[in-house]
Amino acid sequence: PTEVGGGTDAGTGTDAGTSTDAGTSTASPWAANTRYAVGDVVSYGGVNYQCISAHTSAPGWEPPNTATLWKVAPSDTG
């Protein structure tokens, strides 16, 4: 038998931790030096957070450290 295809996608694991599509909104991973608007939803440490004050993020401003910028996002259980 002749094998067709290279099988190059096996075991790459590049999509680990990106399954945030359980609800209607998909959270992007939080990142420093990124502009966030009120209502934006990000994920950090396995928790989704919603932006409550527009800002540009900075190192050390992770959502659990900045209660004036982020709140835990409500879950989409509708």
Disulfide bonds with the S-S distance in Angstrom:
none
